[in-house]
Amino acid sequence: MISPTETPDWPLRERIIVHASDRFFEEGFSHVPVEEIAAALGISKKTFYKHFGSKDELLLLVTERLMAGIHAQFRSIVGGETTFLEKLDSLITFIGQKLTRLSRPMMRDLQRHSPGIWARVEEFRRERISNDFKGLLLRGVAGGYVREDVDIDLFLLAFTGAVEAVVNPAVLADYPLPVRDVVRSIMTVFIRGILTTSAGEEFMLIQSRKTRTPIPQLPGVP
């Protein structure tokens, strides 16, 4: 989390967004009143409302910025210079890391109190990310990594459905493992199922020997 005191030269609106983003994604937005955001930044509620009409407006902006950042980094991985299988491994790690930011309190809040924003998150995951993922998988078919008998559209339907089900707060409520580890396990099972035998073996070698390090952030991306 970035402390408000660490960004004194940032425009106030940006400091509010960054601070609120950290608090919302960690604690859930319903547990972070405007009074606390204003106090942490040394401003009044009146000043806060000069920049944002409501906390819901701030929440929408924070969520859309997160999605834009995810999309930019996703496309950066897909379009990178690494091999097809290395891209898959990086995507699994990346998606797990990003979904971890959506804490259970935050996901629960979105579903209960902001279903419209939650629907936009689900649509983003189904459409924008799936489209880029589909392009990568089609290249995998052409390169002999993905089995030719795999229906890519059907795979993506099942894949996104599984991820959505797992990320559901009601499903995760009593599950002991972190979201990151659950998503990674689910994704690995799905990916291995569509790879050719040789590609599957190579993929598991990549996963077994690769040191797990965070995906580098793009400049200006949350």
N, C-alpha and C positions, 0 to 999 in steps of 0.2 A: 504494500500500500504506500502511495506517495503522500507524505505529510504536507498539509497546506503551507507550512512554514518553509518548505523546500522549493516553492515555486513563486517567490514574491514578484518576479518580473513578468509573470504570465498575465495576460488580460484577466480581469476578474471573472468574466463569463467562462473562460477556459478552466480556471481554477475550480469554479463551482462544478463543472462537468466532470473533471478528473476526480475530485474528492467524492462527489456523489456516486460516480461509477464504482470506485473502490468499496464504498460503504454498501451500496445497493447489492453488488454481486457477492459480497461476503455475508451480509446480514439479512438481506431481503429489504425491499424498499419500504414496506409497511412499518418496519421497526426503526426507520431513520427519519424522524420528523424534520421539517424545514428549520425549526428552531436550532436543532443540533448542527445542521449543515451551516447555517449562518454563524453560529457561535464558533465553530471550528475555524471559520475563515475570517473571523473578526469583523463581521458585517451585521447589519440589521435585517430582519425579515423584510422590511420595506425595500431595502436594497436588493435582496434576493428577487423579489417580485418585479423589480424593474427589468430584470434580465429574463425571467421566466414567468409566464402567466400562472403556472401551477406546478406542483410537484409531478403531476402526470405528464406535463409537457417536457419536463426535464427527463423523466423516465423514458419517454419515447425517443428523445434525442440520444440518450446514453445507449439504449438498446440498438438503435439504428447505426450508431457509430461502431458498436461492437460487431454487428453483422457485416458492415462495410470492411472492417479490418480483417475479419475472418475470410471474407471473399477475396480480398487482395492477397493475403498470404497463401490461401489455397491455390490461387492461380499462379502465384510465384513458384510454389513447389511443383505444380503440374508442368509449368513451362520451363523448369530448370534444366541443367545440363546433366543431371544424374540419370542412371538407368531406370527403366520402367519399374523394376522391382524395388529399387531404392526409393523411388517416388511413392510407391504404395506404402512402404514401411514408414516413410516420413509423414505421410498423410494420416496414418493410423495414430502415430505419436501426437501429431499436431491437433487432430480432432479431439483426442482424449484430453489434451491439455486445455483446449478452449472450452470444452464442455464442463471441465472442472470449475471454470470461473462462474458458471451458472450454478451457484450453490443451491442446495435443496430449499432453503427458505426463499430464495429469489424465484426459483421455478414455481414454488407453491403460490407465492404472491401473484405472479403473472397469471397463473391459471385461475385463481380465485377472484382477484381484484381488477385485473387488466386483461380479460380474455381476448380483446382485440389485438393487443400487442403480442400476446402469446401466439395468436393465430398467424401474425406476421412472421414470427420466429419460425414456426412450423412450416409456413409456406417457403420461407427463405431456404430452410434445410432441404425441403423436397425439390424445389425447382432450381434455384441458382447453383447450389452446390452439386446437386445431382447432374445438371447439365455438363458442368466441367468434369465431373467424375466419369460421366458417360463417354466423353471425348477421349479421356485417358484410357479407359477400358477398351474402346474400339481400336486404339493404337496398339494395345496389348494383344488383341486378337490378330491384327495384321502382323505383329512381330513374333507370333508363335508362343506368347506367354499365357494367354487366356484361351481356354478351350473353345473351338469353333462352334460347338453345339450349345453353348451358353446363350440364352436369351438375355441380352444385356438389360433391356427394359424391365423384364420380369425380375431379374436379379436386383436392380436398383429399387424396385417397388418393395421387395422383401427386405432389402438391406435398410432402407430408410424407415420402414415400418418397425423393424427390430430396434433400431437406434431410438426412435421416438418412444417405443414402449419402455425401453430401459431407462431413458432419461425422465420418464414420468415420475414425479415425486411420490405418488402412491406406491409405485413399484419399488422405489429405492428406500422407502421409509425404514424398513427393518432389515435392509441388506447391509452386511458388515463392511464390504469393500468400498473404496473410494470410487466415485463416478469414473475417473480416468481409467482405473484398472478394469472396471466392468465393461466400459465401451471398447477398450483395447481388445479384451478377450472376445467380445462379440464380433468385432470387425475382423479379427484374425481368422476366426472360424469361417466367416463368409468368404473372405478373400482366398483362403486356401482351397475352398471348394470349387472355385472357378478356374484355378490355375492348372496348366498342364503338369504332368508328373515331374518333369525335370525342373520346370519353373517353381513348382511348389517346394521342391527340395532346396533349390537355391534361395528361395524366399526365407525359409526357416533358418538357413545358415546365416543370412544377413541379419535376421532378428536375434539369433543367438550370440553373434560376435559384436554386434554394434553397441557402443556405449550410448546409453540413453541420455541425451542432452536436450535442453529446450530448443525448440525451433527459433532461430534468430528473428527478432522483431523487425518489421519494416519501419522506416522512419515515420513517425507521426501516427502509427497504428496502435490502438490499445491492445 
